[in-house]
């Protein structure tokens, strides 16, 4: 960047700050989120316990990207910090039919799949496994998934949010 040690020392002592044009490059060079760089502190997450049952889902409202973490995370997409989706009780308006086949299940959801009201994803979490199925508007809301009994089933609807169904099958 062509910055001297004296300049950095001034920044550290609070006698000035970098020109705004340096922030993106500093962020990239240091591998730190620009917002954290501007705050002057880097928030470190606790080490991940490896417990997939503590899974967290995030959906970007701009691009629709689905992101998942198994521990605390600062997730940014399209330049905006994403908030963890909060879960709600099973949605009564969604009827779920589970047909058990040899090695998998055929799931059918009785739910609208219009462009404005649809299920974005279905996820099944068990032990060390996460199965995520992306769904699209005007697509049939039915799909195959591995049969792993005793897990937790999640559905995310653009209108009703994230519903959790423990021990669905």
C-alpha positions in Angstrom: 0.0 0.0 0.0 3.0 2.3 0.3 2.3 3.2 4.0 5.1 3.9 6.4 5.5 2.5 9.9 5.1 6.1 11.2 1.7 6.4 9.5 0.5 3.1 11.1 1.8 4.3 14.5 -0.3 7.4 14.2 -3.4 5.3 13.4 -2.7 3.1 16.4 -2.3 6.2 18.7 -5.6 7.6 17.5 -3.9 10.6 15.7 -5.7 10.0 12.5 -7.1 7.2 10.4 -6.5 5.7 7.0 -7.9 7.5 3.9 -11.2 5.9 3.0 -9.8 4.6 -0.2 -7.5 2.3 1.7 -10.2 0.5 3.7 -11.2 -2.1 1.1 -7.6 -3.0 0.3 -6.6 -3.1 4.0 -9.6 -5.3 4.7 -8.5 -7.7 1.9 -4.8 -7.7 3.0 -5.6 -8.3 6.6 -8.4 -10.8 5.9 -10.8 -8.9 8.2 -14.4 -7.8 7.5 -14.4 -4.0 6.7 -17.0 -3.3 9.3 -14.9 -5.0 12.0 -11.8 -3.1 10.7 -13.6 0.2 11.1 -14.8 -0.7 14.6 -11.2 -1.4 15.6 -12.0 -4.8 17.1 -12.2 -8.2 15.7 -14.9 -10.4 17.2 -13.7 -14.0 17.4 -16.2 -16.8 17.6 -15.9 -19.6 20.1 -14.4 -22.8 18.7 -17.1 -24.8 16.9 -18.2 -27.7 19.1 -18.9 -29.8 16.0 -22.5 -30.4 17.0 -24.5 -30.3 13.8 -27.7 -30.3 15.9 -26.8 -26.6 16.6 -27.1 -25.8 13.0 -28.0 -22.2 12.0 -29.6 -21.2 8.7 -29.3 -17.8 6.9 -31.0 -16.6 3.7 -29.9 -13.5 1.8 -32.9 -11.3 1.1 -31.1 -9.8 -2.0 -29.9 -12.9 -3.9 -31.7 -15.7 -2.1 -28.4 -17.4 -1.2 -28.8 -20.1 1.5 -26.0 -20.2 4.1 -25.4 -22.7 7.0 -23.2 -22.6 10.0 -22.7 -25.0 12.9 -21.6 -22.4 15.4 -21.5 -18.6 15.9 -20.7 -16.8 12.7 -20.6 -13.4 11.2 -22.2 -14.0 7.8 -22.2 -11.4 5.1 -23.8 -11.7 1.6 -24.4 -8.9 -0.9 -22.7 -6.5 1.4 -25.2 -7.0 4.2 -24.8 -8.9 7.5 -27.3 -11.7 7.7 -29.3 -12.6 10.8 -29.8 -16.2 11.8 -33.3 -17.4 10.8 -35.3 -18.0 14.0 -37.3 -21.2 14.1 -41.0 -21.5 14.9 -43.2 -24.5 15.7 -44.3 -26.7 12.9 -46.5 -24.8 10.5 -50.1 -26.1 10.7 -50.8 -24.9 7.2 -48.2 -27.2 5.7 -49.2 -30.9 5.4 -46.3 -33.2 5.0 -46.6 -36.7 3.6 -43.7 -39.1 4.1 -43.6 -42.3 2.0 -40.8 -44.6 3.1 -39.1 -46.4 0.3 -36.2 -48.9 0.4 -33.3 -46.6 1.2 -35.0 -43.2 1.1 -38.1 -41.3 1.7 -40.4 -39.5 -0.7 -41.6 -36.2 0.8 -44.6 -34.4 -0.5 -45.6 -31.0 0.8 -49.0 -29.5 0.5 -48.0 -25.9 0.1 -48.3 -23.2 -2.5 -45.3 -22.8 -4.8 -46.2 -19.5 -6.5 -43.6 -16.8 -7.3 -44.5 -14.8 -4.1 -45.3 -17.7 -1.7 -43.1 -20.8 -1.8 -40.8 -23.1 0.2 -37.2 -22.1 -0.4 -35.6 -25.1 1.1 -36.1 -28.3 3.1 -33.3 -29.6 5.3 -32.9 -32.7 7.4 -30.3 -32.8 10.2 -29.2 -36.0 11.9 -25.9 -36.7 13.8 -23.1 -35.7 11.4 -25.3 -35.3 8.3 -27.1 -32.3 6.8 -29.3 -32.9 3.7 -30.4 -29.7 2.0 -32.9 -29.6 -0.8 -33.4 -26.3 -2.7 -36.9 -25.7 -4.0 -38.1 -23.2 -6.6 -41.4 -21.3 -7.3 -43.8 -23.2 -9.6 -41.9 -26.4 -9.0 -43.6 -29.5 -7.5 -43.0 -29.5 -3.7 -42.0 -33.1 -3.6 -38.5 -34.8 -3.4 -36.5 -37.8 -2.3 -34.2 -37.7 0.6 -32.2 -40.3 2.5 -34.0 -42.2 5.2 -32.3 -41.3 8.5 -34.8 -41.7 11.3 -34.6 -39.6 14.5 -33.4 -36.4 12.9 -34.9 -32.9 12.6 -36.7 -31.6 9.5 -36.7 -27.9 8.6 -38.8 -26.0 6.1 -38.2 -22.4 5.1 -41.1 -20.5 3.5 -40.7 -17.0 2.2 -43.9 -15.9 3.9 -43.9 -17.9 7.1 -40.2 -18.3 7.9 -38.3 -21.4 9.2 -40.4 -24.2 10.8 -38.8 -27.1 12.6 -40.2 -30.6 12.8 -38.4 -32.8 15.3 -38.5 -36.5 14.7 -40.8 -36.3 11.6 -39.8 -39.8 10.7 
